[in-house]
Each structure stands twice: as structure tokens, then as C-alpha cells.
Amino acid sequence: METIMSSATYRLTQTHRRLDDAIAQELRRRLPDSLKLLRLKRLRLAVKDRLTALMRKQPR
């Protein structure tokens, strides 16, 4: 069974990936900014929560 990703799901997935990349980039810095990391991680969690809620609503 093939799953078709909605545009909202796709956008949230892309946003989550960009936040992952931003977190990884910040962690590679010599002195990572802990407040920036906290903000990025909270945003990533919020996106993940929205993505999970959206996927639960989609018909199987």
C-alpha cells in the first residue's frame, strides 16, 4: 500500500529536516550557543508534534 504525503505533511517534514540540520550545524561550532540550541530543539519538537497529529488524522 502506497502512502501519498499531503503538502502539509511534506512541509512539516522538510521543516523538521532543516531544524535537524541547524541543530547539527550549531553543535559543530567550537562553542555552541545553548540558548539557540534550546530554541531550535523546542521548535523541532513542536513540528514533530504537529506532524504526528496530522498523520493520525489521515485515513489509512
CHARMM-style PDB file with segment names, atoms N, HN, CA, C and O in Angstrom:
ATOM      1  N   MET     1       0.840  -1.180   0.000  1.00  0.00      PROA
ATOM      2  CA  MET     1       0.000   0.000   0.000  1.00  0.00      PROA
ATOM      3  C   MET     1       0.886   1.245   0.000  1.00  0.00      PROA
ATOM      4  O   MET     1       1.753   1.398   0.860  1.00  0.00      PROA
ATOM      5  N   GLU     2       0.664   2.118  -0.957  1.00  0.00      PROA
ATOM      6  HN  GLU     2      -0.041   1.994  -1.656  1.00  0.00      PROA
ATOM      7  CA  GLU     2       1.482   3.316  -1.095  1.00  0.00      PROA
ATOM      8  C   GLU     2       0.832   4.480  -0.355  1.00  0.00      PROA
ATOM      9  O   GLU     2      -0.372   4.708  -0.470  1.00  0.00      PROA
ATOM     10  N   THR     3       1.626   5.198   0.391  1.00  0.00      PROA
ATOM     11  HN  THR     3       2.605   5.013   0.484  1.00  0.00      PROA
ATOM     12  CA  THR     3       1.126   6.346   1.130  1.00  0.00      PROA
ATOM     13  C   THR     3       1.454   7.614   0.356  1.00  0.00      PROA
ATOM     14  O   THR     3       2.597   7.824  -0.050  1.00  0.00      PROA
ATOM     15  N   ILE     4       0.461   8.445   0.155  1.00  0.00      PROA
ATOM     16  HN  ILE     4      -0.468   8.274   0.484  1.00  0.00      PROA
ATOM     17  CA  ILE     4       0.674   9.722  -0.514  1.00  0.00      PROA
ATOM     18  C   ILE     4       0.774  10.793   0.562  1.00  0.00      PROA
ATOM     19  O   ILE     4      -0.106  10.932   1.412  1.00  0.00      PROA
ATOM     20  N   MET     5       1.866  11.545   0.505  1.00  0.00      PROA
ATOM     21  HN  MET     5       2.581  11.432  -0.185  1.00  0.00      PROA
ATOM     22  CA  MET     5       2.115  12.562   1.520  1.00  0.00      PROA
ATOM     23  C   MET     5       1.399  13.856   1.130  1.00  0.00      PROA
ATOM     24  O   MET     5       1.561  14.342   0.011  1.00  0.00      PROA
ATOM     25  N   SER     6       0.619  14.406   2.035  1.00  0.00      PROA
ATOM     26  HN  SER     6       0.487  14.011   2.944  1.00  0.00      PROA
ATOM     27  CA  SER     6      -0.056  15.678   1.770  1.00  0.00      PROA
ATOM     28  C   SER     6       0.971  16.808   1.758  1.00  0.00      PROA
ATOM     29  O   SER     6       2.093  16.653   2.241  1.00  0.00      PROA
ATOM     30  N   SER     7       0.570  17.933   1.202  1.00  0.00      PROA
ATOM     31  HN  SER     7      -0.341  18.058   0.809  1.00  0.00      PROA
ATOM     32  CA  SER     7       1.505  19.059   1.138  1.00  0.00      PROA
ATOM     33  C   SER     7       1.864  19.563   2.538  1.00  0.00      PROA
ATOM     34  O   SER     7       3.000  19.972   2.779  1.00  0.00      PROA
ATOM     35  N   ALA     8       0.901  19.533   3.456  1.00  0.00      PROA
ATOM     36  HN  ALA     8      -0.021  19.201   3.260  1.00  0.00      PROA
ATOM     37  CA  ALA     8       1.188  19.966   4.831  1.00  0.00      PROA
ATOM     38  C   ALA     8       2.179  19.018   5.494  1.00  0.00      PROA
ATOM     39  O   ALA     8       3.102  19.459   6.179  1.00  0.00      PROA
ATOM     40  N   THR     9       1.990  17.723   5.292  1.00  0.00      PROA
ATOM     41  HN  THR     9       1.240  17.365   4.735  1.00  0.00      PROA
ATOM     42  CA  THR     9       2.904  16.726   5.848  1.00  0.00      PROA
ATOM     43  C   THR     9       4.301  16.911   5.264  1.00  0.00      PROA
ATOM     44  O   THR     9       5.299  16.851   5.982  1.00  0.00      PROA
ATOM     45  N   TYR    10       4.357  17.134   3.965  1.00  0.00      PROA
ATOM     46  HN  TYR    10       3.546  17.182   3.382  1.00  0.00      PROA
ATOM     47  CA  TYR    10       5.640  17.331   3.297  1.00  0.00      PROA
ATOM     48  C   TYR    10       6.353  18.566   3.856  1.00  0.00      PROA
ATOM     49  O   TYR    10       7.544  18.514   4.163  1.00  0.00      PROA
ATOM     50  N   ARG    11       5.614  19.681   3.986  1.00  0.00      PROA
ATOM     51  HN  ARG    11       4.647  19.723   3.736  1.00  0.00      PROA
ATOM     52  CA  ARG    11       6.221  20.915   4.510  1.00  0.00      PROA
ATOM     53  C   ARG    11       6.742  20.725   5.931  1.00  0.00      PROA
ATOM     54  O   ARG    11       7.835  21.181   6.264  1.00  0.00      PROA
ATOM     55  N   LEU    12       5.959  20.054   6.760  1.00  0.00      PROA
ATOM     56  HN  LEU    12       5.071  19.683   6.490  1.00  0.00      PROA
ATOM     57  CA  LEU    12       6.401  19.822   8.138  1.00  0.00      PROA
ATOM     58  C   LEU    12       7.634  18.918   8.174  1.00  0.00      PROA
ATOM     59  O   LEU    12       8.544  19.137   8.973  1.00  0.00      PROA
ATOM     60  N   THR    13       7.661  17.906   7.311  1.00  0.00      PROA
ATOM     61  HN  THR    13       6.921  17.728   6.662  1.00  0.00      PROA
ATOM     62  CA  THR    13       8.818  17.012   7.242  1.00  0.00      PROA
ATOM     63  C   THR    13      10.067  17.783   6.823  1.00  0.00      PROA
ATOM     64  O   THR    13      11.142  17.589   7.390  1.00  0.00      PROA
ATOM     65  N   GLN    14       9.921  18.653   5.833  1.00  0.00      PROA
ATOM     66  HN  GLN    14       9.048  18.811   5.372  1.00  0.00      PROA
ATOM     67  CA  GLN    14      11.058  19.463   5.381  1.00  0.00      PROA
ATOM     68  C   GLN    14      11.521  20.424   6.474  1.00  0.00      PROA
ATOM     69  O   GLN    14      12.722  20.622   6.663  1.00  0.00      PROA
ATOM     70  N   THR    15      10.579  21.014   7.184  1.00  0.00      PROA
ATOM     71  HN  THR    15       9.604  20.854   7.030  1.00  0.00      PROA
ATOM     72  CA  THR    15      10.924  21.919   8.286  1.00  0.00      PROA
ATOM     73  C   THR    15      11.677  21.164   9.371  1.00  0.00      PROA
ATOM     74  O   THR    15      12.653  21.674   9.922  1.00  0.00      PROA
ATOM     75  N   HSD    16      11.229  19.956   9.679  1.00  0.00      PROA
ATOM     76  HN  HSD    16      10.436  19.542   9.232  1.00  0.00      PROA
ATOM     77  CA  HSD    16      11.892  19.128  10.693  1.00  0.00      PROA
ATOM     78  C   HSD    16      13.327  18.829  10.270  1.00  0.00      PROA
ATOM     79  O   HSD    16      14.245  18.898  11.087  1.00  0.00      PROA
ATOM     80  N   ARG    17      13.522  18.497   8.993  1.00  0.00      PROA
ATOM     81  HN  ARG    17      12.776  18.441   8.329  1.00  0.00      PROA
ATOM     82  CA  ARG    17      14.877  18.219   8.485  1.00  0.00      PROA
ATOM     83  C   ARG    17      15.768  19.456   8.569  1.00  0.00      PROA
ATOM     84  O   ARG    17      16.934  19.366   8.952  1.00  0.00      PROA
ATOM     85  N   ARG    18      15.207  20.613   8.206  1.00  0.00      PROA
ATOM     86  HN  ARG    18      14.260  20.686   7.895  1.00  0.00      PROA
ATOM     87  CA  ARG    18      16.002  21.849   8.283  1.00  0.00      PROA
ATOM     88  C   ARG    18      16.399  22.158   9.722  1.00  0.00      PROA
ATOM     89  O   ARG    18      17.516  22.606   9.980  1.00  0.00      PROA
ATOM     90  N   LEU    19      15.487  21.919  10.654  1.00  0.00      PROA
ATOM     91  HN  LEU    19      14.579  21.554  10.444  1.00  0.00      PROA
ATOM     92  CA  LEU    19      15.817  22.140  12.064  1.00  0.00      PROA
ATOM     93  C   LEU    19      16.880  21.149  12.530  1.00  0.00      PROA
ATOM     94  O   LEU    19      17.780  21.521  13.283  1.00  0.00      PROA
ATOM     95  N   ASP    20      16.790  19.887  12.091  1.00  0.00      PROA
ATOM     96  HN  ASP    20      16.059  19.584  11.480  1.00  0.00      PROA
ATOM     97  CA  ASP    20      17.832  18.902  12.407  1.00  0.00      PROA
ATOM     98  C   ASP    20      19.193  19.387  11.916  1.00  0.00      PROA
ATOM     99  O   ASP    20      20.191  19.309  12.631  1.00  0.00      PROA
ATOM    100  N   ASP    21      19.212  19.888  10.683  1.00  0.00      PROA
ATOM    101  HN  ASP    21      18.401  19.951  10.101  1.00  0.00      PROA
ATOM    102  CA  ASP    21      20.465  20.387  10.106  1.00  0.00      PROA
ATOM    103  C   ASP    21      21.000  21.587  10.882  1.00  0.00      PROA
ATOM    104  O   ASP    21      22.203  21.688  11.123  1.00  0.00      PROA
ATOM    105  N   ALA    22      20.114  22.487  11.268  1.00  0.00      PROA
ATOM    106  HN  ALA    22      19.137  22.404  11.072  1.00  0.00      PROA
ATOM    107  CA  ALA    22      20.533  23.675  12.022  1.00  0.00      PROA
ATOM    108  C   ALA    22      21.094  23.284  13.384  1.00  0.00      PROA
ATOM    109  O   ALA    22      22.071  23.870  13.851  1.00  0.00      PROA
ATOM    110  N   ILE    23      20.476  22.295  14.017  1.00  0.00      PROA
ATOM    111  HN  ILE    23      19.683  21.819  13.638  1.00  0.00      PROA
ATOM    112  CA  ILE    23      20.967  21.812  15.314  1.00  0.00      PROA
ATOM    113  C   ILE    23      22.346  21.181  15.147  1.00  0.00      PROA
ATOM    114  O   ILE    23      23.258  21.450  15.929  1.00  0.00      PROA
ATOM    115  N   ALA    24      22.492  20.348  14.133  1.00  0.00      PROA
ATOM    116  HN  ALA    24      21.751  20.129  13.498  1.00  0.00      PROA
ATOM    117  CA  ALA    24      23.782  19.703  13.886  1.00  0.00      PROA
ATOM    118  C   ALA    24      24.863  20.742  13.591  1.00  0.00      PROA
ATOM    119  O   ALA    24      25.992  20.625  14.067  1.00  0.00      PROA
ATOM    120  N   GLN    25      24.512  21.748  12.812  1.00  0.00      PROA
ATOM    121  HN  GLN    25      23.595  21.844  12.426  1.00  0.00      PROA
ATOM    122  CA  GLN    25      25.476  22.801  12.484  1.00  0.00      PROA
ATOM    123  C   GLN    25      25.894  23.567  13.740  1.00  0.00      PROA
ATOM    124  O   GLN    25      27.073  23.869  13.926  1.00  0.00      PROA
ATOM    125  N   GLU    26      24.940  23.873  14.582  1.00  0.00      PROA
ATOM    126  HN  GLU    26      23.983  23.628  14.431  1.00  0.00      PROA
ATOM    127  CA  GLU    26      25.257  24.600  15.823  1.00  0.00      PROA
ATOM    128  C   GLU    26      26.152  23.746  16.727  1.00  0.00      PROA
ATOM    129  O   GLU    26      27.068  24.265  17.365  1.00  0.00      PROA
ATOM    130  N   LEU    27      25.888  22.450  16.778  1.00  0.00      PROA
ATOM    131  HN  LEU    27      25.144  22.029  16.260  1.00  0.00      PROA
ATOM    132  CA  LEU    27      26.692  21.560  17.621  1.00  0.00      PROA
ATOM    133  C   LEU    27      28.125  21.418  17.117  1.00  0.00      PROA
ATOM    134  O   LEU    27      29.026  21.097  17.892  1.00  0.00      PROA
ATOM    135  N   ARG    28      28.342  21.657  15.814  1.00  0.00      PROA
ATOM    136  HN  ARG    28      27.610  21.918  15.185  1.00  0.00      PROA
ATOM    137  CA  ARG    28      29.695  21.568  15.254  1.00  0.00      PROA
ATOM    138  C   ARG    28      30.545  22.799  15.579  1.00  0.00      PROA
ATOM    139  O   ARG    28      31.767  22.769  15.434  1.00  0.00      PROA
ATOM    140  N   ARG    29      29.899  23.872  16.017  1.00  0.00      PROA
ATOM    141  HN  ARG    29      28.906  23.897  16.135  1.00  0.00      PROA
ATOM    142  CA  ARG    29      30.653  25.076  16.384  1.00  0.00      PROA
ATOM    143  C   ARG    29      31.546  24.788  17.586  1.00  0.00      PROA
ATOM    144  O   ARG    29      31.271  23.906  18.398  1.00  0.00      PROA
ATOM    145  N   ARG    30      32.601  25.547  17.668  1.00  0.00      PROA
ATOM    146  HN  ARG    30      32.825  26.264  17.008  1.00  0.00      PROA
ATOM    147  CA  ARG    30      33.533  25.365  18.783  1.00  0.00      PROA
ATOM    148  C   ARG    30      32.842  25.623  20.118  1.00  0.00      PROA
ATOM    149  O   ARG    30      33.035  24.876  21.077  1.00  0.00      PROA
ATOM    150  N   LEU    31      32.039  26.677  20.175  1.00  0.00      PROA
ATOM    151  HN  LEU    31      31.882  27.284  19.396  1.00  0.00      PROA
ATOM    152  CA  LEU    31      31.270  26.998  21.382  1.00  0.00      PROA
ATOM    153  C   LEU    31      29.798  27.137  20.993  1.00  0.00      PROA
ATOM    154  O   LEU    31      29.342  28.239  20.690  1.00  0.00      PROA
ATOM    155  N   PRO    32      29.064  26.047  20.998  1.00  0.00      PROA
ATOM    156  CA  PRO    32      27.649  26.114  20.613  1.00  0.00      PROA
ATOM    157  C   PRO    32      26.857  27.036  21.540  1.00  0.00      PROA
ATOM    158  O   PRO    32      27.103  27.086  22.745  1.00  0.00      PROA
ATOM    159  N   ASP    33      25.923  27.749  20.968  1.00  0.00      PROA
ATOM    160  HN  ASP    33      25.723  27.709  19.989  1.00  0.00      PROA
ATOM    161  CA  ASP    33      25.051  28.656  21.718  1.00  0.00      PROA
ATOM    162  C   ASP    33      23.925  27.819  22.328  1.00  0.00      PROA
ATOM    163  O   ASP    33      23.043  27.337  21.617  1.00  0.00      PROA
ATOM    164  N   SER    34      23.965  27.653  23.638  1.00  0.00      PROA
ATOM    165  HN  SER    34      24.682  28.044  24.216  1.00  0.00      PROA
ATOM    166  CA  SER    34      22.997  26.774  24.302  1.00  0.00      PROA
ATOM    167  C   SER    34      21.566  27.298  24.192  1.00  0.00      PROA
ATOM    168  O   SER    34      20.629  26.505  24.101  1.00  0.00      PROA
ATOM    169  N   LEU    35      21.382  28.615  24.197  1.00  0.00      PROA
ATOM    170  HN  LEU    35      22.143  29.259  24.270  1.00  0.00      PROA
ATOM    171  CA  LEU    35      20.031  29.165  24.053  1.00  0.00      PROA
ATOM    172  C   LEU    35      19.482  28.945  22.645  1.00  0.00      PROA
ATOM    173  O   LEU    35      18.299  28.657  22.466  1.00  0.00      PROA
ATOM    174  N   LYS    36      20.349  29.082  21.660  1.00  0.00      PROA
ATOM    175  HN  LYS    36      21.310  29.316  21.805  1.00  0.00      PROA
ATOM    176  CA  LYS    36      19.931  28.826  20.279  1.00  0.00      PROA
ATOM    177  C   LYS    36      19.569  27.355  20.108  1.00  0.00      PROA
ATOM    178  O   LYS    36      18.571  27.023  19.469  1.00  0.00      PROA
ATOM    179  N   LEU    37      20.388  26.474  20.686  1.00  0.00      PROA
ATOM    180  HN  LEU    37      21.199  26.743  21.205  1.00  0.00      PROA
ATOM    181  CA  LEU    37      20.093  25.040  20.614  1.00  0.00      PROA
ATOM    182  C   LEU    37      18.759  24.715  21.277  1.00  0.00      PROA
ATOM    183  O   LEU    37      17.973  23.931  20.746  1.00  0.00      PROA
ATOM    184  N   LEU    38      18.509  25.308  22.419  1.00  0.00      PROA
ATOM    185  HN  LEU    38      19.148  25.945  22.850  1.00  0.00      PROA
ATOM    186  CA  LEU    38      17.250  25.079  23.124  1.00  0.00      PROA
ATOM    187  C   LEU    38      16.062  25.523  22.272  1.00  0.00      PROA
ATOM    188  O   LEU    38      15.061  24.815  22.167  1.00  0.00      PROA
ATOM    189  N   ARG    39      16.186  26.701  21.667  1.00  0.00      PROA
ATOM    190  HN  ARG    39      16.999  27.276  21.752  1.00  0.00      PROA
ATOM    191  CA  ARG    39      15.111  27.218  20.819  1.00  0.00      PROA
ATOM    192  C   ARG    39      14.872  26.308  19.617  1.00  0.00      PROA
ATOM    193  O   ARG    39      13.727  25.998  19.285  1.00  0.00      PROA
ATOM    194  N   LEU    40      15.959  25.881  18.962  1.00  0.00      PROA
ATOM    195  HN  LEU    40      16.889  26.134  19.231  1.00  0.00      PROA
ATOM    196  CA  LEU    40      15.843  25.001  17.799  1.00  0.00      PROA
ATOM    197  C   LEU    40      15.218  23.656  18.173  1.00  0.00      PROA
ATOM    198  O   LEU    40      14.377  23.131  17.443  1.00  0.00      PROA
ATOM    199  N   LYS    41      15.630  23.111  19.304  1.00  0.00      PROA
ATOM    200  HN  LYS    41      16.312  23.538  19.897  1.00  0.00      PROA
ATOM    201  CA  LYS    41      15.096  21.816  19.728  1.00  0.00      PROA
ATOM    202  C   LYS    41      13.619  21.907  20.090  1.00  0.00      PROA
ATOM    203  O   LYS    41      12.850  20.985  19.817  1.00  0.00      PROA
ATOM    204  N   ARG    42      13.226  23.014  20.702  1.00  0.00      PROA
ATOM    205  HN  ARG    42      13.851  23.763  20.923  1.00  0.00      PROA
ATOM    206  CA  ARG    42      11.800  23.200  21.027  1.00  0.00      PROA
ATOM    207  C   ARG    42      10.970  23.333  19.759  1.00  0.00      PROA
ATOM    208  O   ARG    42       9.876  22.778  19.661  1.00  0.00      PROA
ATOM    209  N   LEU    43      11.500  24.075  18.787  1.00  0.00      PROA
ATOM    210  HN  LEU    43      12.389  24.527  18.867  1.00  0.00      PROA
ATOM    211  CA  LEU    43      10.805  24.206  17.507  1.00  0.00      PROA
ATOM    212  C   LEU    43      10.678  22.851  16.818  1.00  0.00      PROA
ATOM    213  O   LEU    43       9.620  22.508  16.290  1.00  0.00      PROA
ATOM    214  N   ARG    44      11.765  22.088  16.830  1.00  0.00      PROA
ATOM    215  HN  ARG    44      12.624  22.367  17.259  1.00  0.00      PROA
ATOM    216  CA  ARG    44      11.744  20.764  16.200  1.00  0.00      PROA
ATOM    217  C   ARG    44      10.716  19.862  16.866  1.00  0.00      PROA
ATOM    218  O   ARG    44      10.008  19.124  16.181  1.00  0.00      PROA
ATOM    219  N   LEU    45      10.625  19.908  18.184  1.00  0.00      PROA
ATOM    220  HN  LEU    45      11.200  20.507  18.741  1.00  0.00      PROA
ATOM    221  CA  LEU    45       9.641  19.101  18.903  1.00  0.00      PROA
ATOM    222  C   LEU    45       8.217  19.540  18.560  1.00  0.00      PROA
ATOM    223  O   LEU    45       7.331  18.702  18.392  1.00  0.00      PROA
ATOM    224  N   ALA    46       8.000  20.843  18.458  1.00  0.00      PROA
ATOM    225  HN  ALA    46       8.720  21.523  18.595  1.00  0.00      PROA
ATOM    226  CA  ALA    46       6.669  21.347  18.099  1.00  0.00      PROA
ATOM    227  C   ALA    46       6.276  20.889  16.695  1.00  0.00      PROA
ATOM    228  O   ALA    46       5.127  20.516  16.460  1.00  0.00      PROA
ATOM    229  N   VAL    47       7.228  20.918  15.767  1.00  0.00      PROA
ATOM    230  HN  VAL    47       8.162  21.221  15.958  1.00  0.00      PROA
ATOM    231  CA  VAL    47       6.963  20.453  14.403  1.00  0.00      PROA
ATOM    232  C   VAL    47       6.659  18.962  14.418  1.00  0.00      PROA
ATOM    233  O   VAL    47       5.737  18.509  13.739  1.00  0.00      PROA
ATOM    234  N   LYS    48       7.422  18.202  15.182  1.00  0.00      PROA
ATOM    235  HN  LYS    48       8.170  18.570  15.734  1.00  0.00      PROA
ATOM    236  CA  LYS    48       7.185  16.760  15.271  1.00  0.00      PROA
ATOM    237  C   LYS    48       5.799  16.470  15.845  1.00  0.00      PROA
ATOM    238  O   LYS    48       5.101  15.576  15.366  1.00  0.00      PROA
ATOM    239  N   ASP    49       5.403  17.219  16.865  1.00  0.00      PROA
ATOM    240  HN  ASP    49       5.969  17.945  17.255  1.00  0.00      PROA
ATOM    241  CA  ASP    49       4.074  17.037  17.452  1.00  0.00      PROA
ATOM    242  C   ASP    49       2.975  17.329  16.433  1.00  0.00      PROA
ATOM    243  O   ASP    49       2.000  16.584  16.338  1.00  0.00      PROA
ATOM    244  N   ARG    50       3.134  18.419  15.664  1.00  0.00      PROA
ATOM    245  HN  ARG    50       3.926  19.024  15.741  1.00  0.00      PROA
ATOM    246  CA  ARG    50       2.138  18.753  14.636  1.00  0.00      PROA
ATOM    247  C   ARG    50       2.095  17.688  13.549  1.00  0.00      PROA
ATOM    248  O   ARG    50       1.023  17.323  13.066  1.00  0.00      PROA
ATOM    249  N   LEU    51       3.266  17.193  13.169  1.00  0.00      PROA
ATOM    250  HN  LEU    51       4.137  17.489  13.561  1.00  0.00      PROA
ATOM    251  CA  LEU    51       3.351  16.154  12.147  1.00  0.00      PROA
ATOM    252  C   LEU    51       2.675  14.872  12.617  1.00  0.00      PROA
ATOM    253  O   LEU    51       1.942  14.238  11.859  1.00  0.00      PROA
ATOM    254  N   THR    52       2.919  14.495  13.856  1.00  0.00      PROA
ATOM    255  HN  THR    52       3.515  15.010  14.472  1.00  0.00      PROA
ATOM    256  CA  THR    52       2.300  13.297  14.425  1.00  0.00      PROA
ATOM    257  C   THR    52       0.785  13.444  14.469  1.00  0.00      PROA
ATOM    258  O   THR    52       0.060  12.516  14.112  1.00  0.00      PROA
ATOM    259  N   ALA    53       0.307  14.594  14.901  1.00  0.00      PROA
ATOM    260  HN  ALA    53       0.896  15.349  15.192  1.00  0.00      PROA
ATOM    261  CA  ALA    53      -1.140  14.834  14.968  1.00  0.00      PROA
ATOM    262  C   ALA    53      -1.759  14.784  13.575  1.00  0.00      PROA
ATOM    263  O   ALA    53      -2.839  14.221  13.395  1.00  0.00      PROA
ATOM    264  N   LEU    54      -1.089  15.360  12.606  1.00  0.00      PROA
ATOM    265  HN  LEU    54      -0.212  15.817  12.753  1.00  0.00      PROA
ATOM    266  CA  LEU    54      -1.591  15.367  11.241  1.00  0.00      PROA
ATOM    267  C   LEU    54      -1.644  13.956  10.667  1.00  0.00      PROA
ATOM    268  O   LEU    54      -2.604  13.598   9.984  1.00  0.00      PROA
ATOM    269  N   MET    55      -0.627  13.164  10.939  1.00  0.00      PROA
ATOM    270  HN  MET    55       0.152  13.455  11.494  1.00  0.00      PROA
ATOM    271  CA  MET    55      -0.578  11.802  10.403  1.00  0.00      PROA
ATOM    272  C   MET    55      -1.643  10.921  11.047  1.00  0.00      PROA
ATOM    273  O   MET    55      -2.141   9.993  10.408  1.00  0.00      PROA
ATOM    274  N   ARG    56      -1.996  11.191  12.285  1.00  0.00      PROA
ATOM    275  HN  ARG    56      -1.592  11.944  12.804  1.00  0.00      PROA
ATOM    276  CA  ARG    56      -3.055  10.425  12.951  1.00  0.00      PROA
ATOM    277  C   ARG    56      -4.415  10.695  12.323  1.00  0.00      PROA
ATOM    278  O   ARG    56      -5.278   9.817  12.286  1.00  0.00      PROA
ATOM    279  N   LYS    57      -4.601  11.917  11.828  1.00  0.00      PROA
ATOM    280  HN  LYS    57      -3.900  12.630  11.857  1.00  0.00      PROA
ATOM    281  CA  LYS    57      -5.881  12.305  11.235  1.00  0.00      PROA
ATOM    282  C   LYS    57      -6.071  11.749   9.829  1.00  0.00      PROA
ATOM    283  O   LYS    57      -7.201  11.614   9.362  1.00  0.00      PROA
ATOM    284  N   GLN    58      -4.961  11.423   9.148  1.00  0.00      PROA
ATOM    285  HN  GLN    58      -4.043  11.533   9.528  1.00  0.00      PROA
ATOM    286  CA  GLN    58      -5.059  10.940   7.773  1.00  0.00      PROA
ATOM    287  C   GLN    58      -5.681   9.549   7.735  1.00  0.00      PROA
ATOM    288  O   GLN    58      -5.379   8.703   8.577  1.00  0.00      PROA
ATOM    289  N   PRO    59      -6.554   9.316   6.753  1.00  0.00      PROA
ATOM    290  CA  PRO    59      -7.138   7.976   6.611  1.00  0.00      PROA
ATOM    291  C   PRO    59      -6.078   6.979   6.170  1.00  0.00      PROA
ATOM    292  O   PRO    59      -5.116   7.331   5.487  1.00  0.00      PROA
ATOM    293  N   ARG    60      -6.268   5.757   6.565  1.00  0.00      PROA
ATOM    294  HN  ARG    60      -7.050   5.472   7.120  1.00  0.00      PROA
ATOM    295  CA  ARG    60      -5.283   4.726   6.210  1.00  0.00      PROA
ATOM    296  C   ARG    60      -5.679   4.061   4.976  1.00  0.00      PROA
ATOM    297  OT1 ARG    60      -4.982   3.161   4.508  1.00  0.00      PROA
TER     298      ARG     60
END
